Amino acid sequence: MSRDSLIGFHAAFKVDNGSIVETGLGNAVVGAYLTTLGLPLSAVIYISKASPNEITWLNLEDAKQVGIDVALLDLGATGSSITEKTPDNERIEAGKEHHDTAKNSLDQVPELQASERWLVVASRGYLEEAISIAQKYKKQFPETRVVKSENGQYGVTLGRFDAKEAPALMKRLIEEKRIPPDSYLSAGKRFLTRISQRGGVHRAADLRKSCCDNGLSQGQGKPDADAV
């Protein structure tokens, strides 16, 4: 976006007897679509929080805070767009360089079974930040990895779980404040690569064992909503 761009969001609505009425079904469809783009729950809430008669105007600070990947562009007289060398963009480039150093390596993201989902606990625009968060979680959850999405965001995932069992486990972890409340489950369709740090690769079963060893029961039951 440029400095003069106006990008706004509001909740989905329908016209009922001449009146504008917010529609929960419409919001659900929009939220599901945004999730397939790799946006975190915090971004979905930000985009749909304004009522149909109001609007939330996007800015760089909000975008960074909620996990929306935005670059500031300088529109030249010829209509071409040139990415401005802002501190944020320089950090992005630095992150890309760090991404290719010997400290990290790129792996293909393992394909999930139809019944599995990734448990994502954070999403950041900068690789260094994502790695820092992953290192903290990895002490308790050995399967923790950083994955890069199509939109350029770096997600932190604790591993993959059975789609029927994961919601109960995620709820328990949130209640115990061991993961953020905006953590979510993902099918990983937009994940491009997995960034592995030195120290070996752990099996997903190790994470489930770690949760159980720490007194966390995965529980049973169906998800409250369709997992994405």
N, C-alpha and C positions, 0 to 999 in steps of 0.2 A: 504494500500500500504506500501511497505518497503522503506527504504532510497534509495535503488538501483532501485526501480521500474521506468519504463519509460511508462507513459500513455499519449498518444497524441491524439489531435483532429484536424480535418480539415473539410471544407465544403464538402458536397456531390458533386459527379461529374459523368460524363459519358464520354465515349470515342467516339468522332465524327470525322470520317475520319482520325483516327490516332492521334487526338489531344485531350487532356484532357480539358473538358469544365464544368464549374460549373453549376449545375442544380437547379433552384429555386424550382421545384417540389420536388426533392429529399430532399432539405433542409426543406421544409414544412413538409414532412412526418417524418423526423428525429425530428424536433421540436415538432410535435404533440405527437410522442411517448415519448419523454423526459418529456413532460408535464404530461402525464399519470403516470409517475414514481414519480410525486410530485416535480420535479425540478422547481425552479422559472425561470422567463423569463431571469434574469441576467445570470443564468447557461446555458440556451439554447443559448444565444448570445455568451457566452464565448466558448462553444463547437464548434460552427459553424463559428466563425469569421475568422479563417485562410483560405486562398485560398487552392485549391487542391494541389498546388505545395509547400505549406508551412505547418507548423504544430505548434500547441500550446501545449507545454508540461505542464502537470498538476503539481502543487506543493501545499503544504499544505496552504500556505498563500493565494494563488489565490482561492483555494477550499473554504476556510472559507469566503472569501470576496464575492464570487458569489453564495454561498449557496449549495455547493456540499458536502455531508456528507462523510468525509474521516477519517479513523483511521490509525495511524502509527503502523506498525507491525514489530516485530523483528523475522526474520526467523532463527530458530535454526539449528544446524547441522543435526538433524534428519528429517528436512523438516517441522516440526510442526511450527505453527505460534503462537506467544504470543503477546498480545497487550501490547505495551510499556507504562509504567506509565509516560506519558508526562503531563505537566500542563494542556493541552487541554483535555486529557482523564480524568484527575482528576476532571476538571470542569464539564465534561459530567456526571460523576458519582454523583457529588454533585448535579447536576441538577435533576437527577433521584430521589435522596433522597428528595429534596425539593418538587418534583412532588407528593410525597406520604404524605406530611405533611398535618396537618389539615387546612392549609390556602387554599389549593386547593382541588378540588374533580374531579373525572373522570366521564364523562357522555358519553353515546353513541352519536355519531354524527347523528343528525336528517337526515332522508332520504329526498332527494330533489325530488320534482316533476320533470317530464321530461322536463318541461319548465323553471326550475330554475337553477341558478348557484351561487356558492359562489364567493364573491369578496375578493380576497386575496391581501393584501397590503405589506406583509413582510414575510420572511422565515429565521429562524435562527437555528443554531445547538444547542443552549443552551436555556433551558426553561426560565431561569431568564431574558435573553435578550428579548425573545418573550413576556413575561409577562410585562416587562417594556414598550415595544412599545405599547402593547395592552392597557395599562392603560392610555397612552396619547390619543389614539384615542377614548377611551370609553367616554371621557368627551363630545365629540360631537356626537359620534355614539354608542348609548347604547347597540346595539346588538353585539359589538365587542367581539370576543372570540379567544382563542388560541386552535389550533387543532394539533394533532400529526399525522404525515404521516408514511407510511410503511418504508420509508428510514431513519427514525429517526429525520427528520427535524420538527421544530415547526413552523406552519404557523399562521399568524395573519389575521383573516377574519372579515370584517365589517358586514357580514350578507349574506343573500341569496336574490336574485333578479330574476325577470323574465328575461329570456335569451335574449328576444328581446329588452327590455328596458335598461338592465344593461350596454351595451357598451356606450350608450349616457351619462348615469350618470357617468360612470367611466371616460370617456373623459373629462367631465366637471370638475370633481374633480381634475384630473391631470392638466388641464389647469389653475385651480385656485391654484395649488400647495398645495392641501390639502392631496393628497396621492402621493406616488412615481410614476415616469413614468413607472417603470417596474411592476406595479400592474397588476393582471391578473384575469380572470374568470376560475373557476374550477368546474367540476362536483363532486369533492370530493370522487372519487372512491377509492383513496389511503389513505383517512383519516381514522385513527383508533379510536381515542377518542377525545372528546372535554374537555378541562380543564376549569372548571368554578371556578371563584373566588367568595368569599363571597360577597353578596350584591344582590342576586336574579338574576333571568333570565328574559331577556326582549324579547318581541316578535319581529320578523323580521319587522313587520309593524311599530314598534317604530323607527327603523332606517330610513325607508323610510320617516316617518313623520319628523324626525330630519333633513334630507336632505332638505325637502321642507321648513321647518321652517327657514332654513339658506339660503333660496333663491336659492336652487338648483333644477332645473327642470330635471326630469328623461328623458323627451323627448320621441320621437317615432322613429321608423325605425328599420331596420334589422342590425345585426352585420356586421362589415366589413369582418369578417372571422368566420368560424365555431367555436363556443365556445367549450371549452374542459371540 
